[in-house]
Amino acid sequence: MRVTLLDYGAGNVRSVVNALTSLGAKVHFVEGPEDILSAERLVFPGVGHFGSIMQALREKGLLEPLREYLRSGRPFLGICLGLQVLFEGSEEAPGVAGLGVFPGFVRRFRVNLPVPHIGWNGLRPQKPSRLFQGLSGEEKFYFVHSYYVEPADPSLALTFTDYGVSFVSAIEAGPVVALQFHPEKSGPAGLKILENFLRGEGEAVKPPRVPQRTRLAKRIIACLDVRSDDQGRLVVTKGLQYDVREAGRVRDMGDPVELAQRYYEEGADEITFLNITGFRHFPLQDQPMLEVLRRTSERVFVPLTIGGGIRDFTDRDGRSYTALEVASAYFRAGADKVSIGSDAVYIVEDYLRRGPSGRSSIETISRVYGRQAVVISIDPKRHYVKDPSETPHPVIETALPGPNGERYCWFQCTVKGGREARDVDAITLARVCEELGAGEILLNSIDRDGTNLGYDLELIQAVSEAVSIPVIASSGAGCEEHFYEVFARTRAEAALAAGIFHRRQVEIPAVKRYLREKGIEVRLV
């Protein structure tokens, strides 16, 4: 089966290609207007910024061929921005016209919830469709967006989803289908949607169960710390308090691709790779890690995040590369998000001295790929004080007193894997990074890492109350109850763990069953 894919040059399209290929499709890329006009089935996965995508289509001479194809009566599937650009315009890019195929506009979420809307949510079908064949109606699909469509014609709506407001999450008009969620990142249920689109036959049905209201699931994320072992192979390792060696050798906990596939099959909602190996010359030439992403994206159909080396860099030959170029290489290899760690601290330090530069990695990557593609990884540790007046940083009154009975503390950011403390606090860092364009916070804890004592709930709550973007809790999980505690007692949207999953001390299905029994919304597979 031949499918034409419109790749306008931004975002992770590899996952879409891999998903279609896994279903038996032969993917042909659009190289010019004639490829659109001759397509039998056209798939348009849009990632990034509304204005950027329209500019790219205009510069490539694809606007009119795309409109002509959409009028031709042939099958079309739009994904995420591939849905939004079908309408007249967007609040994301005032004054920029969309394709205008359908009347309506794209609005930003204005809800008392974290934005972007990131994670697994359900669908409320409004009319029968062939896309629903084989679905029960209880499935969840992966969303990552800050904007949603408001069609002028109510009959366009195929599904609604709830997130503070009830918004249109899919449309269907004859052979034209467009989805706000990412089927290629939605596991088996998403692959079923894609399969139904490719087949394009059979009876239009409604799932047997249609929820009255959909709920966003709390995410369980498996983290894989990847580095070179003593033979130069990339392996998953996990150290206690950042010591990754055991008996003089790197602690080897498995092949990263195989472990990622195992966690996907067990129900992990996302996979995060932290590349802690030293780059030999330059990140773009770190082929083993890029290959890990490529191979993983062929087998794993949930979101992939990569951290490590996302910064401006000059190689040993004097050639300079930008953080945007580094991030682009990872996106093209299969990553959906990049995680920025130590560099974020340096960026915020510079911001506090001189204001925004417009050139930082956070700003440049989010401008091109959208804020949902930028995760900020924060490594703070507690700094105790006897009285809040002792520090200019935001403090909390803690239930965990310091070594000398101190009742107050602030959360000091660190760099270089926790080895160097800086005069920046986690709350300020998170707020500034959100202002600069970050879409998510990965909140670690130097004090809890490797302890199995549970997440630092005070830290997580303090940061999640300070920002309006989602927060991922990390460091300290040792049992199923710790995952429940972080969701029940903080505003965290997701919880990440590494070593306990690698050692099978705790397994992902058991965590999700426990959470479901406790009334926490999760995605089950």
N, C-alpha and C positions, 0 to 999 in steps of 0.2 A: 504494500500500500504506500503510495507516494504522498508525502506531506511537505508542503512548502512552509518554511519558518522565516518570519521576518525578524531578523536580528539587526537592530538599528545601532548597535555598538555600545550598549551599556548593560550592566547587570549580569547575573548568572543565568545564561541560557543553556549551559551545559546540562543542567538537571532536566530541563524540558526535553532536550534532545535525547538524553538517556532514558527518560520515561517513555517517550514515543517509540524509541528503538526497542525497548524491552517488550513493547506490545506488538512488535512486528512491522512497524512503519519504517519506510526509507525516507530519511529527512533530506530535503534539498533546501539550501540557503538562498535567500533573496540577495542577488548581487546587483540587480538593476530593475527598473520599472517593468521590463518584459517578463521577469520571473513572477511578479505578482499577477500580471494579466493572463499568464498561461497556467497559473496554479489550479490544481484540482481541489485541494483542501488547503486553507491558509490558517496558520497559527501565529498569533501576534502576542508574545509575552513582553509586557512592558514593565520595566523597573526603573525607578529614579524619580525625576522631577517632570511635572507636566510640561513646563516651558521647554526643558531640554529635549524632551522626546519630540515635541512639535517642531523645534528648530532642526533636529536631526532629520526628520522626515522631509522637511522642506528642502534642506541642503542636498539631500540625496535624490530629490525629484520624485518622491514616492507618494505625495499627498493625493494627487489626482488618480494615479493608478490604483491606490488603495480605495478611494471612494468608488471608482468604477467597479472594482472587484466586489465591494459590498452591495452594489446594486445588481450584480449579475445573477444572484440566486444560487451561488455555490457556497459550500460549507465554510464557515469562518468561526474561529475560536479566539477570543481575546482574553488575556489573563492580566489581572491587576490594572496597571495603567493602560493595558490593551482594552479594558472596558471603559475607563474614564475618558480616553481621547475620542471615543465615538460620539461624545456629546459636545455641546456648544462652547464650553469654557470651564475654567476651574478657579476657585479661590486661591489655589496654590500659585497661579501665574496670571494675575489680573491683566487684562488686555490682550492675552494670547488666545486666539481662536482655536477651538478643537476641530475635529473633522466635521462636526455638525451633521452626522448621519441621522442622529435622533435628537429631538428637542429635549432640552434639560440642561442641568448644570451640576458641577461637582462642588460639594461643600466640605468644609473642615469639621471634624468632630468638635463640638462644644459641650462636653459632658464632664461630670465630676468623677472622672475615671482617668487612669493613665492613658496618654496619647503619645505615640501611636497605639492603635489597637493591635496588639501582637499576641498570637497564640491560636489555640484550637477552639473553634466555636461551631455551633450547629447551624442548620438550615431549616427554614420554614417554607416548604414548597407552596406556591400559589396556584399552580396549574400543572397538568400532566406534562411529562417530557420523556423522551427516550433516554435522556441523560440519567434518569433515576432508576433504570433497570438494574436489578440486583442489589439495590440499597434498601436498608430497613427503615431509614429515617432517623436512627439513633447515632449515626456517624458524626464525627467532628472533622472539620477541615481547617487548614492552616491559613490564618490571615496575618498580614503585616501591612498596615496602611494608616494614614492620618486623615484621609479624605474619602468620601463616598458619593455615589451618584444620586441625583434627584431627577428621575425621568419625568417629563411633562405628561407622558402617556402612561397611565397606570397599568395598562395591559402588557407593557414591556416586562414588568417584574416577573421573574421566574421564581426567585426565592427572596425571603427577608431573613435578616439576622439581627439579634438584639445586642446592643452595647451602649447602654445609656439612652440611646434612641433606637427605634426600629428602622433599619436602613436596607436598601435594595442590595443584595449580595450577589445576584446573578440576573441576567436578562436573557430573553430568547425572543427572536422575531424571525420566523421561518428558519432558514438555514444559518442565521447569525446568532451565535451564542457567545456571551462574555461573562466572565466570572471575576468577582473581587478577590476571592481566595486563590490560593496556589495549589492546583490539583497535583502538580509534580512534586510538591512538598507535603502532601497530605496522606502519605502511606498508601495502604491497599485501597482505601475508599477513594482517594484521589485518582489512583491508577484506573479504578473502575469507571470513573467519570470520563477519563480520557479514552478508555476503550470504547465506551458507548458513543462518544463523539466520532471516533474513527470508523466504527461500524456503520453508523448513520442509518440503521434499519431497526425494525421491530416496533412494537406498540408503545405509544406514549403512556406512561404510568405515573402514579403518585406513590411514594413510599407508603407502606402499610401503617407506619407510625409517624405522625407529624406533631412535633412539640408545639405547645401553646406559646412558649417563650424559650429562646435559646440561652445557654449560659457559657461563658468563657471558662475553659478548664485551666486549673493551675498546672504549670509545666514542670516535668521532671527532666533534668538535663544531665546527660553523662559527659564528663570531662575527661579528655585524654591528654596528659602531659607527654609530649613527644620530644625525644632527643636522640642523638647518636650514641650508640653503645661503643665499647672499646674496639669493635671490629668495623665501625663506621655505618652499621645498619641503623635505621630509624626504628625505635622501639617505644612502647608506652612504658613510662616509669612513674613512680610516685614516691616522693620522699617525705619523711616526717620533718616538719620545720625546714623544708627546702633542701634537705640532704638526700640526694638521689642515689647515693652509693651504699653498697652493702658488701662487706668483706672485700673492700677495695675495687669492686666492680659495679657498673651501673645496674641498678635494680630493673630487671627486664620482666614486665608484666604482660607482654604479648605484642603481637603484630597490630599496628594501629588500624589497618583496614579491616582485619578480621574481628577485632574488638568492636569497632564501630558497627559492623554488620550485626554482631550478636546483640548489641544494645538496641539497634533498630528493631530487630525481630522480637525483642522482649518488651518493646513498647516505649522506649525513650522518645520524648517529644522533640528533642533537639540533640545534636552532637556538637561538642566544642573541642577543637584541637588547640592546645597551647604549645607552640613551637619553641621549646626552651633550649634547643640545641644551638650552639654558636654557628652563625653563618660563616661559611668558609671564605667567600669573597663578597657576596652580595645576595640579598634575599631573592631577586629575580633569577639568580643562577642556582638557587637552592633546589635543584630539580627533584631530589627525593621527596621533599615536602609537597611540592606541586603535584608530583605523581601520586602521593597518598591521597590528595584531594580528588584527583581525577578518578582514581580507582574506587574511592569511597562513593563518589556521586553516581557511579554506575550501579551500585548495589543498595544504596541507602537513600530513601525518598522522604526524608525529613530535613529540616534546615540544618546547615553546617556553618559553624562559626570558626574562624581561624584567628589566632592571636600570636604575636611575636614578630618583631621587625617591621611593623607598619609605621614607617617614619621616613623622613628625607634621609638620603644616604649617598655618600660618595665612595666609589670603589677604589681599589688600590691603584688603578690606572688614572684616577682623577676624574672619571666620568660621574656626573651627579644625576641622581634619580629622585623624583618626588615621591612622597607617601602615596599620592594618588596613583602613580604608576605601579607601585608595589601592590596596593590594594587591587588595582585592576587585574594584575596577573593572578592574584588569588581568586578573584571573582570568575575570571575566565577558566580557571582550573576546577571550579565547582563550589566555591564558597558562596554563602548567601550574606554573611555579615563578617566584618572584621572587628577585632577587639584591640583597642589601643590602651596600653598600660603606662609604663614609665613616661612615655612621650607626652601623655595627657597632663602629667604633673608639671613638666617643664612648660607646656603650653599655658597652663593656668598661672604659673608663676610669672610668665611674661605678660599675660593678660592683666594681672593685678598691678603690674608696674606701668604698663603702657596702653592697656586697652586692647580690643580685638585687632588683629592684623589683617584678617581676611585671607591669610595664606597658610594657616595651620592645617595639619592633616585632618582634624575634625571638620573644619569648615570646607575644605576643598572636596573631601570625599562625600560629605553629606549633600553638597550642592549638585554633584553629578549623579550620585546613586540614591539620594534620599536619606533622611535622618535614620530611617529604620535599618540602614545598612551599617551604622556606626555604633558599636558597643564600647563603653568605657570601663576598663577593668581597674578597680581601685583596691590597693593593698594597704589598709590602715592598721595601726596598732593603738592600743589605749595609752594615753598619757595622763597620769593622775595628777590632780592638784587638790590642795586643801580648801581652796576658795576660788570661785569663778573669777574674782578680780586678779588672779595670778596670770591670766592669759587672755589675749584678745580673741582667741578662737571660741566658737560656740561650744558650750559644755553641757553635759547632762548630769543630773543627780543619779548615781548608779546604785543598783541593788547589789553590786559586786565590788565592795570597797578595795582600795589599793593596798599595797604591802604594808603601809603605815597607817592604815585605817582611813585613807582619803575617801571622801564621799562624792567627789566630782571627777570627771574625766573628759577629755576631748580626744578625737580620733585622728591621729597624726598619719598623714600619707607617707608611704615609702616608695622607693624605686629600686631597680636592680634586684628584683625578686625578694624584696623585703630587707635587703642588706643595708640600705641607706635611708635614713629618715630625713624628711624635708619639713620646712616650716609652712605647711599647707594642711588644712584639715579636710576630712572626707566630705563634710556637708558643703563647704565652699567649693571644693573641686567638682562635686556632682552638679551643683547649681550652675557654675560657670560653663561646664561642658554641655549641659542642656541648652544654655543660651547660645553656645557656639554651633549647635546643630546635632549633638548626640541624640540617639533615639532610645538608648537603654543603658542601664548601669549594672555591671557585674561586680557585686560587692563581696570581696574576700575579707578575711580577718587573719592577721598574722598571729594573734593570740590563740585562735581556735584551730588553726590549720593542723591537721594530723592528730588532734586530741580525742576525737570521737565523743566530745562532751556536749555536742549540739551547737547550733548556730548562735552567733552573738545577736540575740534578739534586740537588745538596746541599740546597737549599731544599725541594724537593718531598719528598725522603726524610725530612728532619727533621720536617716538618709531618705527613706521612702516618703516621709512627711515633708521633706524639704524640696522635692522635685515633683514634676507632673508626668514624668516618663516612667516606664516599667523598671522595676528593680529585681535583679536575680540574686538570691541569697546563696552564698558559698562559704565553705570552710567549717568543719566541725561535725558534720552529720555522722552519727554512729549507729542509728537504729531507725525503724519506721516512725517511732513517735516524734523524733526530731523534725521530720518533714511536716508532721501535723502541727507541731508547735509553731513553726515558722509561718505557716499559712493561717493558723487560728489567731496568732498574737501579733502579727505584723501585716503590713500592706504588700508584702512581696508577691510578685506575680509568678515567680518560678523559683525552683530550688535546684542547685547543682551539687553533684558529688562525684568523687573520682575513686579513691582507694577502696572504699567499702564496696563499690560495684566491681572493681577489678578482682578483689579477693573473694567475691561472692559472700562477703560478710552480711550484706543486705542486697536483695535483688529487686530490680525495678518492678516486676509484677506484684511482689509482696508489698512494696511501698504503695502502689496504686490501689490494691485491694484494701489496705489499711485505711488509706485516705477516704476511699469511697464509703467504707463502713462508718467513718467518723463524720460523714456529711460534706466532705470536700469534693467539689466537682473536678473530675479528672477524665482523661481520655483512656478508654480501655480498648485493647486489641484482642 
